[in-house]
Amino acid sequence: MSVRQSLLAILDRGACYGSQLRAEYHRRTGAMVNVGQVYTTLERLERDGLVVGRGLDDEGRMLWEPTEAGRLEARTWLSTASQIEKRDEVALKIALAVTLPGADVDGILSAQRAAVRQALADPEAPSETTDAVSAAIVRAARRARLDADLRWLDDVEELTRGSAPFALSADRPRRGRPARSAL
């Protein structure tokens, strides 16, 4: 989930200061976000013309509001489908390992399987400040993805049977950075 769009969507409900945004994000999703990331994101949103500072609250904290462009971005994000991952680091690691001589693919699969099983065995308990329905949605999605990961690892094990690593290609790209000359 994009922290950027999430903060914009929360701000669409009303002006907030940074720590308040962090608390609202946690209350609504059950996920934690570093307060420094919230403030860095707010600075970027301001730079991009998506939020503006609306003065200080009674305790001297900067209140932020979305601009019309920010409201539009948040509403567009909420109304469009999202891909879970654009880049799957685990799949890329295993795909690479299959091609490398000496890589322990079975060991990698075993370690990944153990990590997924451990994650399944350690359910995240909702905090008292998290909305129960929101927390249940996030936990159910996590469990479904972890179950799917185990099935996928079984498929990968089948796919990698009989695969053979290979050496670097003899083909060389025409482009490349020239070596620095020793002066």
Disulfide bonds with the S-S distance in Angstrom:
none
